[in-house]
Amino acid sequence: MPKMKTKAAARKRFAFTGTGKIKRKHAYHSHILTKKETTQKRNLDHTALVSTDDMPRVKRMLLA
């Protein structure tokens, strides 16, 4: 039986931290930035953590 492949889309979007949590990027930071406030753009630039409710789903995509 062949090995299960990791979801390529998930591999590009998520990364594990050293403690095993999963980092993600914020949405709304790729285009149409002229109408957004500087503060909003700066806050969207930081990474965030995947919520605990979504963690099992994301782990399944990454560790399939």
N, C-alpha and C positions, 0 to 999 in steps of 0.2 A: 504494500500500500504506500502511495507517495506521501511525502511530508506535507503538512498544511502550510500554506504560504501566508506570510504576514500581509495585511492589507497595505498596498503601496500608498494609498491616499492617507491613511492614518500614520504611516511611518514618516511622511513628509510634514505632518501637522503637529505631532505630539512628540514629547521627549520626557524621559524619566529623570527625576532629580536623584540626588545621592541617597535620599531617605526612602525612595520608592514611590513618591508622589508623581503625578503626571503634569507637566507644564503644557500650556497652550498659549496661543496668541489671541489678541483681541480682534474682533471683527470691525468693520467700518474704518479701516486705516489704509486702504489700498488706492482709492481714487475718490474724486469729488471732495478734495480736501480744502478747497478755497472757501467754502461756506462754513467750515467747522472752526470753532474757536481754537486758539493756540493751546489753551489748557486741555481741551478735550483731546487734541492730537497728541499732546505730550503724555497724557494718561493712557491713551490707547497703545503707546509704544512699549509699555512694560508688559512682561509676561504675567500670566495668571495661572492658577491651578485649576485643574478639572474638578468639578464638584464631586462630592462623595457618592451622590446618586448615579452619576454617569461613569464613575471609575470602573465598575465591572465590565461595562460595555466597551469602553476604550481599551482596557486590558485584553479583552478577548480579541479585539481587532489587531492589537500589537503582538500578542503572544500566541497567535493561532498556530 
